[in-house]
Amino acid sequence: MEIRSQRAYYVAQFVTKFESLEEVRRRFPELIAAHISRSNRLHREGKLLMAGALRDNSGGHVTTMAVFYSREDAEEYVEGDPFVLEGLVSEWHVIEWANMLEE
């Protein structure tokens, strides 16, 4: 079996200051609408592969992730995210991730 080099992706991970998605929807519907709209636009532009919230909230706060094709796109996403701009994210990271599956 031939070992191929793995394509790198970049994961932007956010830990929010919210205990549930319902709380986000109730308190900040305009921010979540802007967040989703922006994510959809970046996906259509071919910069964002996928995004969403983790369903396991055992850490006490909503955690979300978005997967990008480049570090630059991931960092741009973080810097312009409505929740980050409003100070509603307690921490974020951009992490390089190697896909082991063939494309």
N, C-alpha and C positions, 0 to 999 in steps of 0.2 A: 504494500500500500504506500502510495506516495504521500509525503507530508507537505502540505501547501502552507504558504504563509497565510496568516489569518488577517482578515480585513478588520481594521480598528473602527470602532464607533465611539461616540462620546455621550455619556449619560449625565444629564443634569438632574440632580436629586435635591428636592426641597423638603424641609421639615417646617410645617406651618405652625402658627400659634393657635390652631383650631383643634377641638376635640372630635369633630365629626364633619363630614361633608354637608350634612343637613344644616349645621351651624353656619358654614360658609354660605350656602345658598340663601339662608334666611337673613343673615346680617349684611352680606355684600353681593347681592345679585348682579349689580352693574359691573363689579370687578370680575366675577366669574364669567360673565358674558364677554367681557373684553379679553380675558385670558383665553377662553375657548376660541373666539374669533381670530385672535392673533395666532394661536396654535394651528388652526385650520388653514390660515393663509400661508404660514411657513411650510406646512405639509404640502399644499398645492404647489409651492415654489420649489419643492424638492430638497428642502433643507432639513426638515423634521421627519423622521421615520415613523415614530409613534410616541404617544404621551398618555398619561393617566395617573390616577391615584391608586396607591396600594390599598387593597381591601382589608388587610390585617392592620388594625389600629391599636395593637397591643402596646405600642410605645407611648400611647396617650395623646398623640397629636397626628393629624393627617400628614402623610408623607406622599409626595408626588414625584414622578420621574418623567423625563422626556429623553428620547434617543435621537442623536444627530449624526450626520455624516462627517462633520468636522468640529474640531474644538472651537474654532472661531464662531461658528453658528451657535454652538451651545452657550458660549460665553455671552454672545449678543442676546440670546434668548433670556438668560438670567438677568442681565443688566436692564432689559426693557420690560420684564415681567411686571404686570400691574400689582401683584401681591408683594413682590420685592420692593417696588417703588413706594408702596404705602407702608412699609415696615411690618408686614404681616407674616413674614417668613423669619423663623428664628435662626435657621442655618441653611446653607446650600453648599453643594460640591459639584464639580465637573470631574468625572472619572472616565478614564480611557477603558474601553471594554473590547475584548477580542472575540469575534464571532467564530465559533469552531465549525459551523455547518457550511456545507458547500452552497454556493449561490447559483 
